[in-house]
């Protein structure tokens, strides 16, 4: 029996920024064998508004609104077809790209979360959509998805050029190991990907601020033992796996983002929660801070 095709939910809002996310999906080799569903929640006019047709003075206004809604639906259909064509032009089979437009039911974020429950392996979104507020790192919808989508990985597309260098934050927690497993399953069969496993220990003396331990694959008692095992079992060449321990820093998230920046790592992968595992928190502090600190980075958050 052939393995089940993985499914990626790609949420778009009709903005140019969202089209950049589609371009990312088209160019990222990791998604080539996945079924991609382009999903849009359409903000239609509430049915209650049309009750105004019963009022003679409001008939013209309602007709105008109906006409506007019809045009908006045509616009989003064209937008979605263009997005689909981007994926097809990049080599995705026609049968592997689907368009799904849904009228808003409970709210944009809640409707996306509801759709995500239908057998997807991950969801791909942009940090922001239509909003142009310069100081907003993550838009309201994406922020809600990060908080509430605790059952599948949330992939947040950044603005940096795509490459095959993936930095994975590890701390020995089950969630971090699941993040490594996600990377192993998605990228293991592909050629040319490099993985850097990073373990950050906060605190220590000032002299330890830039103390690194690199390529510690022979240290079988380290936090890297299980992640390396998972990656090699999935097909990664040990030569394409490296490790780094960073100590003496004040911010784990800052150190992770800094390491990705200096090393030119195109994707940062973090577990949703670390060793604390506090169930009352929808999302760990480190993973949340990585998303906000790495303003241009692509970040994969794995539950």
Secondary structure by P-SEA (a helix, b strand, c coil): ccccbbbbbbbbcccaaaaaaaaaaaaccccccccccbbbbbbccccccccccccccaaaaaaaaaaaaaaaaaaaaaaaaaaaaaaaaaccccccbbbbbbcccccaaaaaaaaaaccccbbbbccccccccccccccaaaaaaaaccccbbbbbbcccccccbbbbbbcccaaaaaaaaaaaaacccccbbbbbbbbbbccccccccccccccccccccccaaaaaaaaaaaccccccbbbbbbcccccaaaaaaaaaaaacccbbbbccccccccccccccaaaaaaaaaaccccccccc
